[in-house]
């Protein structure tokens, strides 16, 4: 049984046998030889980053890598963009977001599209202990990259902040403060990154004037 659950510019996402299949689709506007090379390189890069991150934070496990296709663990949880305004766990989730992001930035990994739509909140009840074990998963690393550039880390934060203002505007300020506080505690160079974030935002404000 297979169904399409998402379709973007670069890939189609299927749910097949309770697993996520991410297939990078060919682009007719590119030369075939270039198209094949780009799809192969980007698939390989995403697989590598998933494997690195699986040792650092909660991400879906990579099950299998094909030439242009990844088979990934299906995380059955709630998409954060639809859940965040309704939950009483806002402070806890904000802390997890900031911590996870700081950790991957410490290892010079950039998400590239860090929105609440690319986060899954999974609530598990441990039957033996009867305790809840909640996890926040980062997903969709199709635009991710390895980079030590402070600008790239600042842009990750900027995208997240703009997403909160657009999708969770009623709680955006409190959420952002919680994320930043946690990021500062866990980041190895938060002062430099946040200074660069100010510059990124200043450039955006400058463009809006013209």
Secondary structure as UniProt FT lines:
FT   STRAND          2..7
FT   STRAND          11..16
FT   TURN            17..18
FT   STRAND          19..24
FT   TURN            28..29
FT   HELIX           32..53
FT   TURN            54..56
FT   STRAND          62..65
FT   STRAND          69..73
FT   STRAND          78..79
FT   HELIX           80..83
FT   TURN            84..86
FT   HELIX           90..106
FT   TURN            107..108
FT   STRAND          109..110
FT   HELIX           116..118
FT   STRAND          119..126
FT   TURN            127..130
FT   STRAND          131..138
FT   TURN            142..143
FT   STRAND          145..146
FT   HELIX           150..167
FT   TURN            169..171
FT   HELIX           172..186
FT   HELIX           190..208
//
